[in-house]
Amino acid sequence: MNLDYSQFLVMREELSLLAVILILFVADLLFCPDKKSGKGIYNSPLPVILLSVMTLCNLIPCCGATDAEAFGGMYQYTPMMTIVKSVLNVGTLIVFLMANKWLSRPENLVKQGEFYMVTLFTLLGMYLMISSGHFLMFFIGLELASIPMCALVAFDKYRYESAEAAAKYILLALFSSALLLYGLSFIYGASGTLYFKDMFSQLPGDSLLTLVGMVLFISGMGFKISLVPFHLWTADTYEGAPTVVTAYLSVISKGAAAFVMLIVLGKVFDTAALVNEWRILLFWIIVASITLANLFAIRQTNLKRFMAFSAISQAGYLVLAIMPASAQGMTSLVYYLLVYLVANFGVFAVINVVEQNSGKLGISDYNGLYETNPKLAFLMTLSLFSLAGIPPFAGFFSKFFVFMAAFQEAKLLVFIALVNTIVSLYYYLLIVKAMYISKNDTPIASFRSDNYSRAALLLCTAGVVLLGIVGSVYTYIDGFSYIPSL
Amino acid sequence: MQSNFITMDFQYTLLILLLPFLSFLVLGICGKWLSHKVAGLIGTFTLGAVAVMSYYTAFVYFTADRLADGTFATFVPYNFEWLPFYIGNLHFDMGIMLDPITVMMLIVISTVSLMVHIYSFGYMHGERGFQRYYAFLSLFTMSMLGLVVATNIFQMYMFWELVGVCSYLLIGFYYTTAPAVSASKKAFIVTRFADLGFLVGILVFGYYTGSFSFDFTESATYAVGALHGVAPDCAKAVAAGGFILPTALFLMFLGGAGKSAMFPLHIWLPDAMEGPTPVSALIHAATMVVAGVFQVARMFPLWIQYAPETLHYVAWIGAFTAFYAAAVACAQSDIKRVLAFSTISQIAFMMVALGVCIPGHEATIDNHGSLGYMASMYHLFTHAMFKATLFLCAGCIIHAVHSNEMSAMGGMRKYMPVTNWTFLIATLAISGIPPFSGFFSKDEILAASFNYSPIMGWIMTGIAAMTAFYMFRVYFGIFWGTENKEYHEELRHHGHFGEAPLVMTAPLVFLTLFTVFMGWTLPGGFGAYVSATGTEYTIHLDPQIAITSVVIALVSIGLATYIYKGSSQPVAERMKATFPNLHQWAYHRFYIDEVYQFVTHRIIFAYISRPIAWFDRHIVDGTLNGLADGAHYIGEKIRPLQSGRVQQYAYVFFLGIVILFFILLI
């Protein structure tokens, strides 16, 4: 039998990303900066431009694209996936913009090509994970997304914390992968297939094998999304990893995993009994994630650690959108991801420039930031307000839509989440208070941030301010969403 | 095809909104780097462009062919969904709708605003915050234009609030003086309070009828790409309860009553005179304060069809306000305050005119029963022009004598001839003396009132006579009467005493031209452009009413001349002495402000606010503080969980899975 090569067209997003990676690879070989002089032309906007072009090219055809599958159902495509991938792309783009200053340090100058490529490889893994229609494909995507991630965490490998963070990350990632794989074997044992589309007709809903498989699957995904109780690596890894990588880790890998979890839970574990079971599991996981993370966040003194707990809590809200397993839930999840992305990157962009210019990361170091760097303080405040969900910023609307989607299925949970937003408001405002009100004898000196960081901040702030007001964004996403079981 | 073609022609109307907004942004953001002159020129030229476009729009609109049923087509060049409501089919739209009253308002707003922009060059010369002033003027103009071109009531509400904010900003322009600050707060709070009614009305209306659109009959012509408005389903609202539409409309009217200063929500307007005088002319006399009238006129088809009885409440509230304000105006000594109360009184005239409309056969609108609609819009138009003239004249005088009090004036006709003549013509117009525009519009209002009931007719005629009296009282007080010679001598000594510069007098003359000519030279009469049904309506002057009102006005003027023209005023003194209480009460505005003070401070603050504050401080804050302390405490206790040891992390991970599994099994 001849292979129908036109199937590759369905995978154009993955292929174009691969092309970007290859171009960067060749460019890295040819234009690698001179080690001695420390100068090179590679530290140019090349990755940013390529990624932007790729995002634009992929966004346009999705207007007319329809559902498709390739390679016997191993690969599946819906227009909504293009949206999710575009969101991830935009996020990666912002990360690249943020990374410029960090990568132009002398010790990173030689290996900056690696950063771009490794990052894009994890992105490719997430792409495959999102579009997979088969558990093996899904697992390969997952590993492709997590193993290079470890390299990223260890990017400052001569810094003790970075290496430690990477070691913790890879150990626990392997642990969770093993359990996930174990769970998949249970599922295969119960149903005799690994194709998502066959699974729901063949998976026995009352079998213990299915339940064990499901619990292990959820725990494996819970690790990626960093939900309680699979979250313990988060704070250490986020603190030790380079700030740019922390930003990437806190949004991009999380968002991709949450979307996949929605697809798989909705598609594979779709019988009424199973839906009920995983709703119970998610209920406790979400309650624990939001509440515990909030309690931990209040006590933090290091900003990156603080953001780690904030990310765990936000992940709880993200997973809340999975609960209804409806089209509305899918829309609200993607919208929440987009809004969370800009707000979180807004905060990280500020943390990053401050760190690059002053080396300070403690919350108390930010005391009096408003006096010395009023614009940065202001932009950070906007992003924090959005994270806390204060209207009229986008974060308010995204939380609102998630609550609205989940309300029918999980009234109590929505109520608990609402109470927790108030607690989260408290600790987000602690940062604002530090910047505006608290006095400091040695505040961070005034500095002028570089243009790349400015561009990143501009994108984030525009998103924070506009995404909520321009209601058509939500409606646009809504046009592509579907009930995951279909 | 024909109408579609014309709609395409109106695409530029978006610029009418965008240009002032851009000007606001430029002046607001870059203002501090611009010189006064450049800032003023930017604002003025933008407004000039807006005025040209508005006049062009009016020309094209009113010279286009009428539809088969004799009305002017309603065009919607833009309309798009801004926010969906997720309940039913409700959504908030933004767009531009052109119909006769909108086009008329475009003329009024752009004309007065342009004149004020030019005038302010002279009046605000050298003031601190000159750029800020022009930025706010631009923002105000944009908001007011957005309010009148709204395609739906929610858009109207948004711009309505924006207008309120601009008014707040401009009243408090001299924010270093205490009276300006408290006046701006007062204006904002009172109107905002009334707007609550408006918002509730909108929500009730939208909930029961399923639409916010102003396109009540779905007969408007939409441009390509514009979202079609859905007509409110009033039958559904009536089916849900006959009182719903009247209630909703009356609640909306409450908002209108706040903005248009109807009794008892009028208290903010006299204080609003703390703002710069050109602002008073623009906002608190000619444009913003008629927003309430415009709103009632906009919803008029629904009022007349579904709530004609409630509409009559509007008439009586208006009549009382007109009388009250006229009575107070007779006793004030601050010229801006007289003009403020005269504004309240005149707007009340417009409200009365709308309120006295009665439905024709089978609850439909006809031009005879709803003569008041046309009269109200006509008076709105003429009043805007002559009241702006009066305020700008007052500005010239205050500019010259540095005081608002009549005691500092007197005999000014010798020093300020242009101001004298323009003020006189505007005063004659407001008194209803032919051939000035005010005569024609006021006469229609009186005719409509008589049409409704003779009592209302006579009341309004009486108030018209009071208008003539107090206006001539202030005219003579300023330009004739007892001259404060010593003070004038002292002013002349310092220079700057005399006629205002050309940049200030030219707008006066231009606006006076409207007052002189808009009555009798308007081709076809005002009814040819605006009428209740939209069809052409020929204005007939009822000789009986016209002659009566003119005679009574002349008598009042004669009385005012007799009392106040001479250099000593024995009659006025004697009247004051004979009725000391009446004068005191009128001078203190019948103590309505004091009643408000009493209610808010003694009752609301003491018996409602204070317990709530206590509850908030001790119970609500206490609970939240307790929560926060508790969270802090638990946070400290669970800290060891995050030990940094990977083995322990994996252990917890595994334990988590076991627990989850047990949860499932239970």
Interface residues (C-beta under 8 A of the other chain):
Chain A: A167 K168 L171 L172 F175 S176 L179 L211 V212 V215 L216 I218 S219 G222 F223 V228 P229 F230 L232 W233 A235 D236 E277 I280 L281 W284 I285 L292 N294 L295 F296 I298 R299 M404 I422 V423 Y426 G471 S472 T475
Chain B: E81 W82 L83 P84 Y86 L624 L627 A628 A631 H632 I634 G635 E636 I638 R639 L641 Q642 G644 V646 Q648 Y649 A650 V652 F653 L655 G656 I657 I659 L660 F661 I663 L664
